[in-house]
């Protein structure tokens, strides 16, 4: 039971890391203006995400 919960938490953390990496790759492809707008929107929209 406990192991299953821990495995689920591990999977969730790995998925979160992968989605962050994917988002960073997408951001690299964007132009500088789009990047700034995206960062500003992320700050306004949700405080979560490390403030990047």
N, C-alpha and C positions, 0 to 999 in steps of 0.2 A: 504494500500500500504506500508506504513512505517512499520507497524506491521509485514507484511509478510517478508520484508527485514530483520528485526531484528530477526525474527524466523529462517530465513535461516542462518543468521550469527551464531546464537546460535547452530543450528544443526551442522554447519561446525566445530565450536569450540569443540563441544562434540565429533564429529567423530575424530578430530585431537587428543584429549586427549585419546580416546579409543585406537587409533592406537599406540600412544606413550606407553600406558600401555602394549599393546600386545607385542610391540617390546621389552620392558624391560623384560617381562616374557620370551621371546625367548632368550634374552641375558643371563639371569640367567641360562638357560639350557646349554649354550655353555661353552666350556672350556675357561680357562683364555687366552690362546694364540689366540683362535678365537675371543674372546672379544676384545683383544687389536687390532687385525687386523681390526675388524669391526669398532672400534672407529677411528682408523687411517684412514681407508677408508672413513668414514663419514666426517672426518675433511677435507680430501683432496677433496672428491667429491663435497660436498655442504656445504657452510658456515652456512646454516640454521640448526636449531635443538638445539640451546643452547650450542653447542660445547661439547656435551656429547660423 
